[in-house]
Amino acid sequence: GAFGILAAHVPTLQVLRPGLVVVHAEDGTTSKYFVSSGSIAVNADSSVQLLAEEAVTLDMLDLGPRRTWRRPKRSCWGRLTRPREQRSRSESRPTRPW
């Protein structure tokens, strides 16, 4: 989810999941980064510490090969999901594990 930090923010520690981090500087400029994972700490004096495994500016991010590392979608029974017309009759109604 989104997480915004304003002046006099309550001290907190959060885990970062892969996603976009936008930094608003005091001079009004913004910088955007993609982070793979990490943590963020907001201190009592409103200072912030952001620790990321990897951070890349958006202009340096290569979105071309993203389909090569994507995992196939799986059903709740662990089989690869296929369009209904490609499934056999026995696959269309799997037995429930419970």
C-alpha positions in Angstrom: 0.0 0.0 0.0 0.9 3.6 -0.1 2.8 5.3 2.7 3.2 9.1 3.0 5.4 10.9 5.5 4.7 14.5 6.5 6.4 16.8 9.0 6.0 15.7 12.7 5.1 12.1 11.5 4.9 9.6 14.3 8.1 7.4 14.5 7.6 4.2 12.7 9.4 1.3 11.0 8.0 -0.3 7.9 9.0 -3.1 5.5 9.2 -2.1 1.8 7.9 -4.5 -0.9 8.9 -4.1 -4.6 7.5 -0.9 -5.9 7.8 2.8 -6.5 9.4 5.3 -4.0 8.8 9.0 -4.7 11.1 11.5 -2.8 9.9 15.1 -2.6 12.8 17.4 -1.8 12.5 20.7 0.1 13.1 22.7 -3.2 10.0 21.1 -4.7 11.7 18.6 -7.0 10.8 14.9 -7.0 12.8 11.8 -7.7 11.3 8.4 -8.5 12.9 5.1 -7.7 12.0 1.5 -8.1 13.1 -0.5 -5.0 13.2 -4.3 -4.8 12.7 -4.6 -1.1 14.0 -3.0 2.1 12.9 -1.0 5.2 12.1 2.6 6.1 12.4 4.2 9.5 10.8 7.5 10.4 12.5 9.1 13.4 11.0 11.3 16.1 12.7 14.4 14.5 10.9 13.6 11.2 14.1 12.4 9.6 13.8 9.3 7.4 16.2 6.4 6.8 15.4 4.2 3.8 17.4 1.0 3.3 16.8 -0.8 0.0 18.4 -4.0 -1.4 18.3 -2.4 -4.8 17.1 1.0 -6.0 17.0 2.1 -9.6 15.8 5.5 -11.0 12.9 5.0 -13.3 14.8 6.3 -16.4 17.4 3.5 -15.8 14.7 0.8 -15.4 14.6 -1.7 -18.3 11.0 -3.0 -18.7 11.7 -5.0 -21.8 12.6 -8.4 -20.3 9.9 -8.4 -17.6 7.9 -11.3 -19.2 10.9 -13.6 -19.1 11.0 -13.7 -15.3 7.3 -13.8 -14.6 6.1 -17.0 -13.0 3.2 -18.8 -14.6 -0.2 -18.4 -12.9 -1.2 -21.3 -10.8 -4.6 -22.5 -9.6 -5.3 -23.1 -5.9 -4.7 -26.8 -6.5 -1.1 -26.2 -7.7 -1.7 -27.0 -11.4 -0.9 -24.5 -14.1 -4.1 -22.8 -15.1 -5.2 -23.1 -18.8 -8.2 -21.7 -20.7 -11.3 -23.8 -20.1 -11.4 -25.1 -23.7 -8.0 -26.6 -23.3 -8.8 -28.6 -20.2 -10.0 -32.2 -20.2 -13.3 -33.0 -18.5 -11.5 -34.5 -15.5 -9.5 -31.3 -15.0 -12.5 -29.0 -15.2 -13.8 -30.2 -11.8 -10.9 -31.1 -9.6 -11.5 -32.9 -6.3 -11.2 -30.7 -3.3 -8.3 -31.5 -0.9 -10.6 -31.3 2.2 
